[in-house]
Amino acid sequence: MEITDKEVLKQKVFKMIDDSAQELQDYAADVASEPEFGFKEFKTSAKLAAQFDKLGIPYRKGMAITAVKGVLKGGKPGPTIAILGELDAIGCPEHPKADPDTGAAHACGHHMQQSSMLAAAYGLAKTGVMKDLCGNVVFFGVPAEEYVQIAYRKKLRKEGKLHFLHGKGELIYEGEFDDIDMAMMIHSQKKTPEPVVAIGTSSNGFIGKTIQYVGKAAHAADAPDQGINALNAAMLGIMGINALRETFRDDDAIRVHPIITKGGDLVNNVPDDVRIETYVRAKTMDAIDRTNAKVDAALRAGGAAIGAKVNIDTLPGQLPLICNQEMNELFVHNAQEAFPEVKITNAGHFSASTDMGDVSHLMPAIHPFIGGVDGLLHGPDFKVVDFKAAALLPGKAFAGMVIDLLSDDAKDAKKILADFKPALTKEQYIAKLDGYFSEEEPDHD
């Protein structure tokens, strides 16, 4: 297929996406009106499935509890490209569109991811261009990117409903990425109301931890000497972590940010059951592992100082993101074709985390950041101010990439795959994450 033929296909797809703008915007508003936490996205999952029904895209659902996976096949066999959209919301009870009962809100732009994925689906499905391409496209609604409500997820794991506690990791474990060769998705960029594509290279990964300090209850006024204050032990553990911060190398981009989720039961009792959650984040898995050992030592030292027992439950989190350079360049090219006035910037390293990092260890993947939104991620001021820039632009870029990658007997896709060396095989990935589980059961719930 000549370049001119690709351009004809792209223009058909771009026009279809423009013509579908109101439907896509209505979908995003509908999802934002009923935000749901990870592995609880049943309403959102049903809304996405209804879109696939409307487009005639065959799909399966219910993997990793709430995932929805639609597939469009090309005219000839070839590689399979996945476009991902995350289904879950974050906790932000002060957001104007937060669920009043749960505090969940789409204050991170995941509804924009879904709309950009669907924009590509509308363009590719409704124009029939797939018959001219060699390979397939998966439109994948994926759950639970936000690593929150850990106790709930541990319960699901104990009940045998999950193996890993984050959506893409669980889908990898279940084999739902086995038939996918490369993957892409976008994320909203904080405080960027104008049309922007910020190309990232990497992100932090992390492991999760829950910690319990077990002391001895006593009357806080009458007999404090007879108790063991678990809250004091926890505070010393946190102070120990803070004392370590000068040892964290700047190049490792380390972040450790504990919260106390239970500080005691009654104010006139010496606290005997205190709980903490934290992440240990860094730019590489080696840095995460080194820091994790230091954090554990600090946490246990807090217990030793007071005489409290310490139970540390370490959980696999998300791996650092490794973006594919050739796919990044192709995304930029198509974004500029679709929206010539778009501004291109370098996002560099992202100090937060995404489970797209897990996918990027196994296959070529990208995760650019997109404008059209204002406010802080996870903040009550987060809002979409330019839907065209936030969803239609990346949707067109995705669809244009699919045409580029799967044209000419999928020559470009096959070259990227031939050059790619995965950081981990699927088996190595599962073994690595399984190796982080070190569950110490709490003394009492």
C-alpha positions as CSV (number, residue, x, y, z in Angstrom):
1,M,0.0,0.0,0.0
2,E,1.4,3.4,-1.0
3,I,1.7,6.3,1.4
4,T,-1.0,8.1,-0.4
5,D,-3.3,5.1,0.2
6,K,-2.6,5.3,3.9
7,E,-3.4,9.0,3.9
8,V,-6.7,8.3,2.3
9,L,-7.6,5.7,5.0
10,K,-6.5,8.1,7.7
11,Q,-8.6,11.0,6.5
12,K,-11.7,8.7,6.3
13,V,-11.0,7.6,9.9
14,F,-10.3,11.1,11.2
15,K,-13.5,12.4,9.7
16,M,-15.5,9.6,11.2
17,I,-14.1,10.4,14.6
18,D,-15.0,14.1,14.2
19,D,-18.5,13.1,13.1
20,S,-18.8,10.9,16.3
21,A,-17.6,13.6,18.7
22,Q,-20.9,14.2,20.4
23,E,-21.5,10.5,21.0
24,L,-17.9,10.1,22.5
25,Q,-18.4,13.2,24.7
26,D,-21.7,11.9,25.9
27,Y,-20.0,8.6,26.8
28,A,-17.3,10.3,28.8
29,A,-19.8,12.4,30.7
30,D,-21.9,9.2,31.5
31,V,-18.8,7.4,32.8
32,A,-17.8,10.5,34.9
33,S,-21.3,10.6,36.4
34,E,-20.9,7.2,38.0
35,P,-17.2,6.8,39.0
36,E,-16.2,3.4,40.5
37,F,-13.1,2.1,42.3
38,G,-11.0,-0.7,40.9
39,F,-12.4,-4.2,40.5
40,K,-15.8,-2.6,41.2
41,E,-16.3,-1.0,37.8
42,F,-19.5,-3.0,36.9
43,K,-21.5,0.0,35.6
44,T,-18.5,1.3,33.6
45,S,-17.8,-2.1,32.2
46,A,-21.5,-2.4,31.0
47,K,-21.3,1.0,29.4
48,L,-18.2,0.1,27.4
49,A,-19.8,-3.2,26.4
50,A,-22.8,-1.3,25.1
51,Q,-20.5,0.8,22.9
52,F,-19.0,-2.4,21.4
53,D,-22.5,-3.7,20.8
54,K,-23.4,-0.5,18.9
55,L,-20.2,-0.7,16.8
56,G,-20.6,-4.4,16.1
57,I,-17.2,-5.2,17.7
58,P,-17.1,-8.7,19.2
59,Y,-15.9,-8.8,22.8
60,R,-15.5,-10.8,26.0
61,K,-16.0,-9.4,29.5
62,G,-15.5,-10.4,33.1
63,M,-11.7,-11.1,32.9
64,A,-10.0,-9.7,36.0
65,I,-13.5,-9.2,37.3
66,T,-14.5,-6.2,35.2
67,A,-12.4,-6.1,32.0
68,V,-13.9,-5.8,28.5
69,K,-11.9,-6.9,25.5
70,G,-13.1,-6.1,22.0
71,V,-11.4,-7.2,18.8
72,L,-11.5,-5.9,15.2
73,K,-9.8,-8.2,12.7
74,G,-7.9,-7.0,9.7
75,G,-8.3,-8.3,6.1
76,K,-5.2,-10.4,6.5
77,P,-3.3,-12.0,9.4
78,G,-0.7,-9.9,11.2
79,P,0.3,-8.5,14.5
80,T,-2.3,-7.5,17.1
81,I,-2.2,-4.0,18.6
82,A,-4.0,-3.1,21.8
83,I,-5.4,0.3,22.6
84,L,-6.2,0.5,26.4
85,G,-8.6,2.5,28.4
86,E,-8.7,2.3,32.2
87,L,-12.1,1.8,33.8
88,D,-11.5,2.9,37.4
89,A,-11.7,6.2,39.3
90,I,-9.7,7.5,42.2
91,G,-10.8,8.6,45.7
92,C,-11.4,12.4,45.7
93,P,-14.5,13.1,47.7
94,E,-14.2,16.9,47.3
95,H,-14.4,16.7,43.5
96,P,-17.6,18.2,42.2
97,K,-18.5,15.0,40.4
98,A,-17.5,12.6,43.2
99,D,-19.8,9.8,44.1
100,P,-21.4,11.0,47.4
101,D,-21.4,7.5,48.9
102,T,-17.9,6.3,48.0
103,G,-15.9,9.5,47.3
104,A,-14.8,8.0,44.0
105,A,-14.2,10.6,41.2
106,H,-12.7,10.6,37.7
107,A,-10.1,13.1,38.8
108,C,-7.3,11.4,36.9
109,G,-8.8,11.4,33.4
110,H,-9.4,7.7,33.0
111,H,-12.8,8.5,31.3
112,M,-10.7,10.4,28.7
113,Q,-8.6,7.3,28.1
114,Q,-11.8,5.3,27.5
115,S,-13.1,8.0,25.1
116,S,-9.8,8.2,23.1
117,M,-9.8,4.4,22.8
118,L,-13.5,4.5,21.7
119,A,-12.6,7.3,19.2
120,A,-10.2,5.0,17.5
121,A,-12.8,2.2,17.6
122,Y,-15.4,4.4,16.0
123,G,-13.0,5.5,13.3
124,L,-11.7,2.0,12.5
125,A,-14.9,0.1,12.8
126,K,-17.4,2.4,11.2
127,T,-15.3,3.1,8.1
128,G,-14.4,-0.5,7.3
129,V,-10.7,0.3,6.8
130,M,-9.6,-2.8,8.7
131,K,-10.2,-4.9,5.6
132,D,-7.2,-3.1,4.0
133,L,-4.9,-3.9,7.0
134,C,-2.8,-6.9,8.0
135,G,-3.4,-7.6,11.7
136,N,-5.9,-7.0,14.5
137,V,-6.8,-4.3,17.0
138,V,-7.9,-5.0,20.5
139,F,-9.9,-2.3,22.4
140,F,-9.2,-3.2,26.0
141,G,-11.2,-1.7,28.9
142,V,-8.9,-2.6,31.8
143,P,-9.7,-2.3,35.6
144,A,-8.0,-1.2,38.7
145,E,-4.9,0.8,37.6
146,E,-5.1,2.9,40.8
147,Y,-3.6,0.8,43.6
148,V,-6.0,1.6,46.4
149,Q,-8.3,-0.2,48.8
150,I,-5.6,-2.8,49.4
151,A,-7.5,-4.6,52.2
152,Y,-10.5,-5.2,49.8
153,R,-8.1,-6.5,47.1
154,K,-6.3,-8.8,49.6
155,K,-9.8,-10.2,50.5
156,L,-10.5,-10.9,46.8
157,R,-7.1,-12.6,46.6
158,K,-7.8,-14.7,49.7
159,E,-11.2,-15.7,48.1
160,G,-9.4,-16.8,44.9
161,K,-10.9,-14.1,42.8
162,L,-7.6,-12.4,42.1
163,H,-4.0,-13.3,42.0
164,F,-2.4,-9.9,41.6
165,L,-3.9,-6.7,43.1
166,H,-3.8,-4.5,40.0
167,G,-5.7,-4.7,36.8
168,K,-3.1,-5.2,34.0
169,G,-1.0,-7.5,36.2
170,E,-4.0,-9.7,36.8
171,L,-4.8,-9.7,33.1
172,I,-1.2,-10.7,32.3
173,Y,-1.5,-13.5,34.8
174,E,-4.8,-14.7,33.3
175,G,-3.3,-14.8,29.8
176,E,-5.3,-11.9,28.4
177,F,-2.2,-10.3,26.9
178,D,-0.9,-13.5,25.3
179,D,-2.6,-12.7,22.0
180,I,-1.4,-9.0,22.0
181,D,1.9,-7.9,20.4
182,M,2.1,-4.2,21.3
183,A,0.0,-1.9,23.4
184,M,-0.7,1.8,23.8
185,M,-2.7,4.2,25.9
186,I,-2.7,7.9,27.0
187,H,-3.0,9.7,30.2
188,S,-4.2,13.2,31.0
189,Q,-1.4,15.8,31.8
190,K,-2.0,18.0,34.8
191,K,-2.6,21.7,34.3
192,T,-2.4,21.5,30.5
193,P,-5.6,23.0,29.0
194,E,-4.1,23.5,25.6
195,P,-3.7,20.8,22.9
196,V,-0.4,19.1,23.9
197,V,1.3,15.7,23.5
198,A,3.9,15.1,26.1
199,I,6.0,12.1,25.2
200,G,7.3,10.2,28.3
201,T,10.2,7.8,28.5
202,S,9.8,6.1,31.9
203,S,8.0,6.1,35.2
204,N,8.6,4.9,38.8
205,G,7.5,1.5,39.8
206,F,6.5,0.5,43.3
207,I,5.7,-2.3,45.7
208,G,2.9,-1.9,48.3
209,K,3.1,-2.6,52.0
210,T,0.7,-2.9,54.8
211,I,2.1,-2.9,58.4
212,Q,0.6,-3.8,61.7
213,Y,2.0,-2.8,65.1
214,V,0.7,-5.0,67.9
215,G,1.0,-3.7,71.4
216,K,-0.8,-4.2,74.7
217,A,-3.9,-2.4,75.8
218,A,-4.1,-0.7,79.1
219,H,-5.8,2.4,80.7
220,A,-4.0,5.3,79.1
221,A,-4.3,7.4,82.3
222,D,-4.4,4.9,85.2
223,A,-1.9,2.3,84.0
224,P,0.1,3.3,80.9
225,D,3.1,1.5,82.3
226,Q,1.2,-1.7,81.9
227,G,0.6,-1.2,78.2
228,I,2.7,-1.3,75.0
229,N,1.9,1.7,72.8
230,A,1.6,0.5,69.2
231,L,1.0,4.0,68.0
232,N,4.3,5.2,69.4
233,A,6.0,2.2,67.7
234,A,4.4,3.2,64.4
235,M,5.5,6.8,64.7
236,L,9.0,5.7,65.4
237,G,8.9,3.5,62.3
238,I,7.8,6.4,60.2
239,M,10.5,8.6,61.8
240,G,13.0,5.9,60.9
241,I,11.9,6.1,57.2
242,N,12.2,9.9,57.3
243,A,15.8,9.5,58.7
244,L,16.7,7.3,55.7
245,R,15.7,9.9,53.1
246,E,19.2,11.5,52.9
247,T,20.4,8.1,51.7
248,F,18.0,8.0,48.8
249,R,19.9,8.8,45.5
250,D,18.4,11.6,43.4
251,D,18.9,9.5,40.2
252,D,16.6,6.7,41.7
253,A,13.6,9.1,42.1
254,I,12.6,7.3,45.3
255,R,9.3,8.1,46.9
256,V,8.1,6.5,50.2
257,H,4.8,7.9,51.5
258,P,3.2,6.1,54.4
259,I,-0.3,6.8,55.9
260,I,-1.7,5.6,59.2
261,T,-5.0,3.8,58.4
262,K,-5.8,2.9,62.0
263,G,-4.3,4.8,65.0
264,G,-6.1,3.0,67.8
265,D,-9.6,2.4,69.1
266,L,-10.4,4.6,72.1
267,V,-8.6,7.6,73.3
268,N,-8.4,6.4,76.9
269,N,-6.8,3.1,76.0
270,V,-3.2,2.6,75.1
271,P,-3.3,1.7,71.4
272,D,-2.6,-2.0,70.8
273,D,-3.4,-2.3,67.1
274,V,-2.1,0.3,64.7
275,R,-2.0,-0.1,60.9
276,I,0.0,1.7,58.1
277,E,0.0,1.5,54.4
278,T,2.8,2.7,52.2
279,Y,4.4,2.4,48.7
280,V,8.1,2.1,48.1
281,R,8.6,3.7,44.6
282,A,11.7,4.2,42.5
283,K,12.9,4.4,38.9
284,T,14.2,0.8,38.7
285,M,13.4,-2.5,40.4
286,D,16.9,-2.6,41.9
287,A,16.4,0.7,43.6
288,I,13.0,-0.4,44.8
289,D,14.5,-3.6,46.3
290,R,17.3,-1.7,48.0
291,T,14.9,0.8,49.5
292,N,12.4,-1.8,50.5
293,A,15.0,-3.5,52.7
294,K,15.8,-0.2,54.4
295,V,12.2,0.6,55.0
296,D,11.5,-2.8,56.5
297,A,14.5,-2.3,58.9
298,A,13.2,1.1,60.0
299,L,9.6,-0.2,60.5
300,R,10.9,-3.1,62.6
301,A,13.2,-0.8,64.6
302,G,10.1,1.2,65.7
303,G,8.5,-1.9,67.1
304,A,11.7,-3.0,68.8
305,A,12.1,0.3,70.5
306,I,8.7,0.1,72.2
307,G,8.4,-3.7,72.5
308,A,5.6,-4.0,70.0
309,K,5.3,-6.8,67.5
310,V,5.5,-5.8,63.8
311,N,3.7,-7.6,61.0
312,I,4.8,-6.5,57.5
313,D,2.8,-7.6,54.5
314,T,4.7,-6.8,51.3
315,L,2.7,-6.9,48.0
316,P,3.7,-6.7,44.4
317,G,2.8,-3.3,42.9
318,Q,3.6,-2.0,39.5
319,L,6.8,-2.1,37.4
320,P,8.6,0.9,36.0
321,L,7.4,2.1,32.6
322,I,9.7,1.6,29.6
323,C,8.3,3.5,26.6
324,N,9.1,2.3,23.1
325,Q,10.9,5.0,21.1
326,E,9.7,4.1,17.6
327,M,6.0,3.9,18.8
328,N,6.5,7.3,20.6
329,E,7.7,8.8,17.3
330,L,4.8,7.3,15.4
331,F,2.3,8.7,17.9
332,V,3.8,12.2,17.5
333,H,3.7,11.9,13.7
334,N,0.0,10.9,13.7
335,A,-0.9,13.5,16.3
336,Q,0.6,16.2,14.1
337,E,-1.2,14.8,11.1
338,A,-4.5,14.9,12.9
339,F,-4.0,18.2,14.6
340,P,-1.2,20.2,13.0
341,E,-1.2,22.9,15.7
342,V,-0.6,20.5,18.6
343,K,2.4,21.3,20.8
344,I,4.9,18.4,21.4
345,T,6.9,18.4,24.6
346,N,9.2,15.9,26.4
347,A,7.6,14.5,29.6
348,G,10.8,12.7,30.5
349,H,10.5,10.6,33.6
350,F,7.2,10.4,35.5
351,S,7.7,10.0,39.3
352,A,4.3,8.4,39.8
353,S,3.5,4.9,38.6
354,T,1.2,3.0,36.2
355,D,0.6,-0.7,35.6
356,M,1.3,0.0,31.9
357,G,4.8,-0.5,33.2
358,D,4.1,-4.1,33.7
359,V,2.9,-4.4,30.1
360,S,5.9,-2.5,28.8
361,H,8.3,-5.1,30.3
362,L,6.7,-7.8,28.0
363,M,6.0,-5.9,24.7
364,P,6.5,-2.6,22.9
365,A,4.3,0.0,24.7
366,I,3.7,3.7,25.0
367,H,2.0,6.0,27.5
368,P,2.1,9.6,26.3
369,F,0.4,12.5,28.3
370,I,-2.3,14.6,26.7
371,G,-3.6,18.1,27.3
372,G,-7.1,19.4,27.2
373,V,-7.5,19.2,31.0
374,D,-6.8,21.6,33.9
375,G,-6.1,21.1,37.6
376,L,-4.1,18.6,39.4
377,L,-4.3,14.8,38.9
378,H,-6.3,13.4,41.8
379,G,-7.3,16.9,42.8
380,P,-10.8,18.4,43.3
381,D,-9.9,21.0,40.6
382,F,-9.3,18.4,37.8
383,K,-11.5,19.0,34.9
384,V,-11.7,18.6,31.1
385,V,-11.7,21.9,29.3
386,D,-11.1,20.8,25.7
387,F,-12.6,17.4,24.8
388,K,-11.2,17.6,21.3
389,A,-7.7,17.9,22.6
390,A,-8.2,15.5,25.5
391,A,-9.8,12.6,23.6
392,L,-10.4,13.1,19.9
393,L,-6.7,14.1,19.2
394,P,-5.2,11.0,20.8
395,G,-8.0,8.8,19.4
396,K,-7.0,9.9,15.9
397,A,-3.4,9.4,16.7
398,F,-4.1,5.8,17.8
399,A,-6.1,5.1,14.7
400,G,-3.5,6.6,12.5
401,M,-0.8,4.5,14.2
402,V,-2.9,1.4,13.6
403,I,-3.0,2.2,9.8
404,D,0.7,2.9,9.7
405,L,1.7,-0.2,11.6
406,L,-0.6,-2.6,9.8
407,S,-0.3,-1.3,6.2
408,D,2.1,-2.8,3.7
409,D,1.9,-6.3,5.2
410,A,2.4,-4.8,8.7
411,K,5.9,-3.9,7.7
412,D,6.4,-1.2,10.4
413,A,4.8,-3.3,13.2
414,K,7.0,-6.3,12.3
415,K,10.1,-4.2,12.4
416,I,9.3,-2.8,15.8
417,L,8.7,-6.4,17.1
418,A,11.8,-7.7,15.5
419,D,13.9,-5.0,17.2
420,F,12.2,-5.3,20.6
421,K,13.9,-7.2,23.4
422,P,11.5,-7.8,26.3
423,A,12.8,-7.0,29.8
424,L,10.9,-10.1,31.1
425,T,9.1,-13.0,29.7
426,K,5.6,-13.6,31.0
427,E,6.9,-16.5,33.2
428,Q,9.7,-14.3,34.6
429,Y,7.2,-11.5,35.2
430,I,4.8,-13.7,37.2
431,A,7.7,-15.2,39.2
432,K,9.1,-11.8,40.0
433,L,5.8,-10.4,41.3
434,D,5.1,-13.6,43.2
435,G,8.4,-13.2,44.9
436,Y,7.3,-9.9,46.5
437,F,4.4,-11.6,48.4
438,S,5.5,-11.9,52.1
439,E,2.2,-11.9,53.9
440,E,2.3,-11.9,57.7
441,E,-1.2,-12.4,58.9
442,P,-2.4,-9.7,61.4
443,D,-2.9,-10.8,65.0
444,H,-6.5,-9.6,64.9
445,D,-8.8,-7.9,62.3
